[in-house]
């Protein structure tokens, strides 16, 4: 069941909820049924999310094994990806701190405000915040997996991945074995996601009574903010980086990579665009094939600037809509978690939903909030995937210039 069924499922739920409310006095049986479907679907997501985070990020870090063996090329590539990710994070923080028109609209959740359980601290001081973060990060990996401690899972995967990247011999079977385990986990996730339209129908039916015109206006404002920030990153930041570092003009850059970006826009998949990205890098940007073969696949796995920006802003938006209070320092932590989560996101349509679940769980936002984002996620996914591919191709150009 593909992503094209998301919107029909949500609209069908909203319409059926309205019709039943108009023509039937008692729909408690349907409320109970959709509640069971919703809870079962969310439980299945929570069941798979911990191994999905752990193994996808672990394998993503293991891709850096080749970065060590390729010396300068690996260093330049990783430095570029870290730099653009940092810029995306800063842009996201600016957006949520200074541009948040949805806060003029009423919230969805009719419940007392609660503080997110991202950090277990006794007070709101910086020292307590950092202490809580470190305690969440440095925990037993098995405990972190069992308790869905997102920071602990991310930290364990990063540490084990880096240790494996440096310690394992080149002919080790472990990277291939871990990749196969990751493929199995993704297959299980795909089975669960085949039920996504049914799950979204149940979630949306439960939310029907709380979604009104003001909610849709807020959603449109959120979409415009994300689109604007993504456009600035793709049309200003990345071309400026390319021009300052390699001397290529924005017109020449977009002329060379336009077809690959359009394909990414249409398919919403950086992985599916990879062959065309390779062709654009080698034939139009004149990047050596060996360098492009290293930079672009790595970027399709870990360089997700648009995804990190989207997820960070989406979490802050949902925190407001569902009455979850986040301190400014907690918001900064959210963006760094989204950067790590986006690094393991699959390069497939709506692959960012896996990373978004990670951050929602980290800050205590109910997973059913994803149904609200999915109303406008698909069009936003097309733009940010195009920007992700653009960033990878600019990275290949910089790697050609400085290695």
C-alpha positions in Angstrom: 0.0 0.0 0.0 1.8 3.2 -1.2 1.8 6.7 0.0 -0.9 7.8 -2.4 -3.5 6.3 0.0 -2.6 8.6 2.9 -4.8 11.5 2.0 -7.8 9.3 0.9 -7.7 7.4 4.2 -7.6 10.7 6.2 -10.4 12.3 4.2 -12.6 9.2 4.4 -12.2 9.1 8.2 -13.1 12.8 8.5 -16.1 12.4 6.2 -17.4 9.3 7.8 -17.0 10.8 11.3 -19.0 13.8 10.2 -21.7 11.8 8.5 -22.1 9.4 11.5 -22.3 12.3 13.9 -25.1 13.8 11.8 -27.2 10.7 11.1 -26.6 8.5 14.1 -27.1 9.3 17.7 -24.9 6.4 19.0 -21.6 5.6 17.3 -19.9 4.3 20.4 -19.3 0.9 18.7 -17.3 2.6 15.9 -15.4 4.7 18.4 -14.4 1.6 20.3 -13.5 -0.3 17.1 -11.3 2.5 15.7 -9.7 3.0 19.1 -8.7 -0.7 19.1 -7.3 -0.4 15.6 -5.5 2.9 16.5 -3.9 1.4 19.6 -2.9 -1.8 17.8 -1.3 0.1 14.9 0.6 2.5 17.2 1.8 -0.5 19.3 3.1 -2.2 16.1 5.0 1.0 15.3 6.5 1.2 18.7 7.5 -2.5 18.4 9.5 -1.9 15.3 10.8 1.6 15.9 13.6 0.7 18.4 15.4 -1.9 16.2 14.7 0.3 13.1 16.5 3.2 14.8 19.4 1.1 16.1 20.3 -0.9 13.0 19.7 1.8 10.4 21.9 4.3 12.3 24.5 1.6 13.0 24.8 0.6 9.4 24.8 4.3 8.4 27.8 4.9 10.6 29.5 1.8 9.2 29.4 3.5 5.8 32.2 5.7 7.2 34.6 2.7 7.1 35.4 3.7 3.6 35.9 7.3 4.6 38.9 6.3 6.7 40.4 4.3 3.9 39.9 7.1 1.3 41.6 9.6 3.5 41.2 13.2 2.3 38.1 12.4 0.3 36.3 11.0 3.3 37.3 13.9 5.5 36.1 16.6 3.1 32.9 14.7 2.5 32.0 14.2 6.1 33.0 17.9 6.9 30.7 19.1 4.2 27.8 17.0 5.4 28.3 18.1 9.0 28.5 21.8 7.9 25.3 21.7 5.8 23.4 19.8 8.6 24.5 22.5 11.1 23.3 25.2 8.8 19.9 23.4 8.4 19.6 23.1 12.2 20.3 26.8 12.6 17.7 27.7 10.0 15.2 25.4 11.8 15.9 27.0 15.1 15.5 30.5 13.7 12.2 29.5 12.2 10.7 28.1 15.4 12.0 30.9 17.6 11.0 33.8 15.4 8.5 32.6 12.7 5.6 30.6 14.2 2.3 31.9 13.0 0.4 28.8 14.1 0.6 30.0 17.7 -2.2 32.4 17.1 -4.6 29.5 16.5 -6.2 27.3 19.2 -4.6 24.0 20.1 -6.0 20.6 19.3 -5.6 18.9 22.6 -8.0 19.9 25.3 -5.9 18.8 28.2 -3.6 20.5 30.8 -0.2 21.5 29.5 2.5 19.0 30.3 6.2 19.1 30.2 7.9 16.8 27.7 9.8 13.9 29.3 12.9 14.4 27.0 15.1 15.0 30.0 14.5 13.7 33.6 15.7 16.7 35.6 14.8 18.1 39.0 14.8 21.7 37.8 15.1 23.7 34.6 18.7 24.8 35.0 21.3 24.2 32.2 23.3 21.9 34.5 20.2 19.8 35.3 19.3 19.7 31.6 22.7 18.5 30.5 22.9 16.0 33.4 19.5 14.5 32.4 20.6 14.3 28.7 23.9 12.5 29.7 22.0 10.1 31.9 19.6 9.3 29.0 22.4 8.9 26.5 24.8 6.8 28.6 22.6 3.9 29.5 22.7 0.1 28.9 21.9 -0.4 25.2 19.5 -3.3 26.0 17.7 -1.1 28.6 17.5 1.7 26.1 15.9 -0.6 23.5 13.5 -2.1 25.9 12.4 1.3 27.3 12.4 3.1 24.0 15.0 5.6 25.3 15.6 7.4 22.1 18.7 9.3 23.1 20.2 6.0 24.6 19.4 4.1 21.4 21.0 6.8 19.2 24.1 7.0 21.4 24.6 3.3 21.5 24.2 2.9 17.7 26.7 5.8 17.2 29.3 4.4 19.6 29.1 0.8 18.4 29.1 1.9 14.8 32.2 4.1 15.2 33.9 1.4 17.1 33.1 -1.2 14.5 34.2 1.2 11.7 37.7 1.5 13.3 38.1 -1.9 14.8 36.8 -4.4 12.3 39.2 -5.6 9.5 38.4 -4.8 5.9 37.4 -8.4 5.1 35.1 -8.6 8.2 31.7 -10.2 7.5 30.0 -8.0 10.2 29.1 -5.0 8.0 27.3 -7.2 5.4 25.7 -9.2 8.2 24.4 -6.0 9.9 23.2 -4.7 6.6 21.2 -7.9 6.1 19.7 -7.6 9.6 18.8 -4.0 8.8 17.1 -5.2 5.6 15.1 -7.6 7.6 14.0 -4.9 10.0 13.0 -2.7 7.1 11.0 -5.5 5.6 9.1 -5.9 8.9 8.5 -2.2 9.0 7.2 -2.4 5.4 4.7 -5.0 6.5 3.4 -2.8 9.3 3.2 0.2 6.9 1.0 -1.8 4.5 -1.6 -1.3 7.2 -0.9 2.5 7.3 -4.1 3.6 5.5 -6.3 1.5 7.9 -4.3 2.8 10.9 -4.6 6.4 9.7 -8.3 6.0 9.1 -8.7 5.0 12.8 -6.4 7.7 14.1 -8.1 10.4 12.0 -11.5 9.2 13.1 -10.5 9.6 16.7 -9.2 13.1 15.9 -12.2 14.1 13.8 -13.9 15.9 16.7 -10.8 17.9 17.5 -9.9 19.1 14.0 -11.6 22.2 12.7 -11.0 25.0 10.3 -8.5 26.7 12.6 -6.5 23.5 12.7 -6.4 23.4 8.9 -5.3 27.1 8.8 -2.5 26.3 11.3 -1.4 23.3 9.2 -1.3 25.5 6.1 0.9 28.1 8.0 3.2 25.3 9.1 3.5 24.0 5.5 4.3 27.5 4.2 7.0 28.0 6.9 8.6 24.7 6.1 8.5 25.3 2.4 10.0 28.7 2.8 12.9 27.5 4.9 13.5 24.6 2.6 13.5 26.9 -0.4 16.0 29.2 1.2 18.3 26.3 1.9 18.0 24.9 -1.7 17.9 28.2 -3.6 20.3 30.3 -1.6 22.4 28.4 0.9 23.6 25.4 -1.2 24.2 27.4 -4.4 26.1 30.0 -2.3 28.3 27.3 -0.8 29.0 25.8 -4.3 29.8 29.2 -5.7 32.1 30.2 -2.8 34.0 26.9 -2.7 34.2 25.9 -6.4 33.3 29.0 -8.4 30.4 27.5 -10.2 27.5 29.9 -10.8 24.0 29.1 -9.6 22.7 29.1 -13.2 25.4 26.6 -14.3 24.8 24.5 -11.2 21.0 24.2 -11.7 21.5 23.6 -15.4 23.7 20.6 -14.6 21.7 19.1 -11.8 18.1 20.2 -12.7 17.1 16.8 -14.2 18.2 14.9 -11.1 16.4 17.4 -8.8 13.3 17.1 -10.9 13.4 13.3 -10.7 13.9 13.5 -6.9 10.9 15.9 -6.8 8.7 13.5 -8.7 9.8 10.3 -7.0 10.3 11.7 -3.5 13.2 9.2 -3.3 16.9 10.1 -3.1 17.7 6.4 -3.5 15.7 6.1 -6.7 17.4 9.2 -8.0 20.9 7.9 -7.3 21.7 6.6 -10.9 20.7 10.0 -12.4 22.6 11.8 -9.7 25.7 9.8 -10.6 25.2 10.6 -14.3 24.8 14.4 -13.5 27.9 14.4 -11.3 30.2 12.6 -13.8 29.0 13.9 -17.1 27.8 17.5 -16.3 29.8 18.5 -13.2 32.9 16.5 -14.3 33.3 14.8 -11.0 35.6 11.7 -11.2 33.5 8.5 -11.1 35.3 7.0 -8.1 34.7 10.1 -6.1 31.0 10.3 -7.1 30.6 6.6 -6.3 31.7 7.4 -2.7 30.1 10.8 -2.0 26.6 10.3 -3.5 25.6 6.9 -1.9 26.9 8.1 1.4 24.9 11.4 1.0 21.8 9.5 0.1 22.1 7.7 3.5 23.3 10.4 5.9 22.9 13.8 4.3 19.3 14.7 4.9 19.3 18.5 5.5 15.8 19.0 4.3 14.5 16.1 6.3 16.2 17.3 9.5 14.8 20.8 9.0 11.3 19.5 8.3 11.2 17.1 11.3 12.5 19.7 13.7 9.9 22.3 12.8 7.2 19.6 12.6 7.9 18.4 16.2 7.7 22.0 17.5 4.5 22.5 15.6 3.0 19.3 17.0 4.2 20.1 20.5 2.1 23.3 20.3 -0.9 21.7 18.8 -1.0 18.9 21.4 -0.2 21.2 24.4 3.3 19.9 25.1 5.5 22.6 26.6 9.2 22.6 25.5 11.8 24.9 27.0 14.2 26.7 24.6 17.1 24.3 25.6 14.8 21.3 25.0 14.1 22.7 21.5 17.8 22.8 20.7 18.1 19.2 21.8 15.2 18.3 19.6 17.0 19.6 16.5 20.1 17.6 17.3 18.1 14.5 17.8 16.3 15.1 14.5 19.7 15.4 12.7 20.7 12.0 14.1 17.3 10.5 13.3 17.3 11.9 9.7 20.8 10.4 9.1 19.2 6.9 9.3 16.1 7.7 7.4 15.5 5.5 4.4 15.8 7.2 1.0 12.2 6.3 0.0 8.9 8.3 -0.2 7.9 9.5 3.3 11.0 7.9 4.8 11.2 10.8 7.1 8.1 9.5 9.0 10.4 6.9 10.7 12.6 9.7 12.0 9.7 11.8 13.0 8.4 8.9 15.2 11.7 8.9 16.9 11.5 12.5 17.9 7.9 12.4 18.8 8.6 9.6 21.3 11.5 11.5 22.7 9.5 14.6 23.6 6.3 12.8 24.7 4.0 13.8 21.8 1.4 11.1 21.0 2.2 9.1 17.8 -1.3 9.7 16.5 -0.1 13.3 15.8 1.5 11.9 12.7 -1.9 11.8 11.1 -2.1 15.6 11.2 1.3 16.0 9.5 0.5 13.4 6.9 -2.3 15.7 5.6 0.5 17.9 4.0 3.6 15.7 4.3 3.6 14.4 0.7 3.9 17.7 -1.1 6.6 18.9 1.4 8.4 15.6 0.9 8.9 16.2 -2.8 10.6 19.6 -2.2 12.9 18.4 0.6 14.0 15.3 -1.3 15.0 17.6 -4.2 17.0 19.7 -1.8 18.6 16.6 -0.3 19.7 15.4 -3.8 21.0 19.0 -4.5 23.1 18.9 -1.4 24.6 15.5 -2.3 25.6 16.8 -5.8 27.1 20.0 -4.4 29.1 17.7 -2.0 30.4 15.7 -4.9 31.5 19.0 -6.6 33.3 20.1 -3.5 35.0 16.7 -3.1 36.2 16.9 -6.7 37.7 20.4 -6.1 39.5 19.7 -2.8 40.7 16.1 -3.1 
